[in-house]
Amino acid sequence: MRCLLIYDIQNDRIRNKVADLCQDYGLDRIQYSSFWGKLSRNHQEELLLKISKKVGKHPCKVLLLPVCVSDWEQRLELVIEEKEG
């Protein structure tokens, strides 16, 4: 199942560890605190449990949304790359 995982975590160290976890699960970073990829329901729950353990009692908000392919294909996107030099 394709899913979008987004988070708001204030602590830099924890935020970086959560990003590493997302990448360990094969998710692709699409923005600084947003990841996209395929995860089974079991892996989604497992990942959220691991994130919860990393975060502990620090303030955070993590949202994992299942997204069907047709909805993802209808997304609108604006990307402006930073110019070099």
HUPE-V228920 format. One record per backbone hydrogen bond with DSSP energy under -1.0 kcal/mol. CO is the residue of the C=O (numbers start at 1). NH is the residue of the N-H. If there is no record, write none. Layout:
CO NH
CO NH
//
This chain:
1 39
2 67
3 37
4 65
5 35
6 63
8 61
11 15
12 16
13 17
14 18
15 19
16 20
17 21
18 22
19 23
20 24
21 25
22 27
23 26
28 36
31 34
33 7
34 30
34 31
35 5
36 28
37 3
40 44
41 45
42 46
43 47
44 48
45 49
46 50
47 51
48 52
49 53
50 54
51 55
52 56
55 58
61 8
63 6
65 4
68 72
69 73
72 75
//
